[in-house]
């Protein structure tokens, strides 16, 4: 049986991620809080996009020796559940764009660290 995610369970889940950076914890809390506010569609999209974009950068910044820490990976998964549970189809576009931005950042980091690539 698939577990149903509510804002309360998601908020509790992100506080249980060992090694989570304070910034990522704040981003998860901000996502949870954002779903509680009545905003226009454009304001909601703007706040959601900003939070996810910032979170993607924070996650990329945690890469160590070409590896993403488990805590960062878990934070991104929890963020996905928060976005889909609280924003539904409204959040899918922002989520897709933020995921694409994160993938591009991680690819860029990986390419810079490959043997034979000279960093200037």
N, C-alpha and C positions, 0 to 999 in steps of 0.2 A: 504494500500500500504506500502510495506517495504521500510524504509529509506535507501538510499545509503550512505555508509560511505566513505568519502575521507580523505586523510591525513589532509587536512585543517579543516574539520569539527571535526575530532577526536582530533586534537591539541586544537581546541577551547573548545571542550567538557571537556577535562581533567582540563582545567584552571577554569572551573565553578563548580568543586566539592568542596562543603563547607567542611572544616576541613581536607582537604588533607594534609598529611605531606609533607615537602619540599623534602624528599628523594623519595617518591612515585611520586611526580610531576616531579622530575628529571628523574626518570625511564621511565615515560610515554613520556617525551620529547625525551629521548634517543631512545626509540622504534620508534617514529615518524621520527627522524633524520636518523636512521639506514636504513630505507626504501629508503632514498634519495641517498645513496652511492652505487657506483658500487664496489662490492666485489666478490671474488670467492665464490663458493657455500660453501666451507668449512669455509672460514672466516665469511661469513654471518651467517652460522649455529652457529659457536662458539660465535660470538657477541650476537646473538639472545638468545642463551641458557644462556649465562652469565647474560644478562640483565633480562631475565624472572626468572632465578633461584634466583638472588639477590632480585628481586621484590617480589617473593614468600616469602622469608625470612623476608623482611620488613613488608609485610602484616601480617604474623604470629606474628611478634613482636608487632603489634598494638592490639592484643587481650587483652581485659580488662574484668575481672570477667567472663571468659568463653564466652564472646561475641565479635564478630568481628564488629568493627565500620562500619557504613554505608559507610563512605568515603572510607574505604579500600576495601569494597566489590565493590563499584562503580569503583574504580581504576582498579580492576582486570577485571571487565566487559569491561571497555574501552580498556584495554590492549588486551583483546581477539579480539575486533573489529579492533584494529590497526594491530595486527598480521595477522588476516585473510584478511583484506583489502590490506595490503602492501606485504605480503609474500605468500598468497594463500596456496597451498598445501605444499610449501616448509616450511612454518611455522607451519604446523599442528603437525609434530612430536615434535618439540621443545615445542609447546604449550601443547601438551598432557603430556609430561614429566614434565614440570613445574607445571601443574595443579595437577598431581599425587604427586609431591613433596610437594606442598602446602597442599593438602588433608592429607598427612601423618603427616606433622607438626601440622596441626590443630587437628587431631585425637590424636596425642601425647600430646598436650597441654590439651585437654579435658580429657584424661585418667589420667593425673597427678593431675587434679583438682577435680576428682570425690571423694565424701566422702568415706572414708575407705582406700584410697590410701595414703600411707605414703611417703612423700618426704624426701629424704636424702640429 
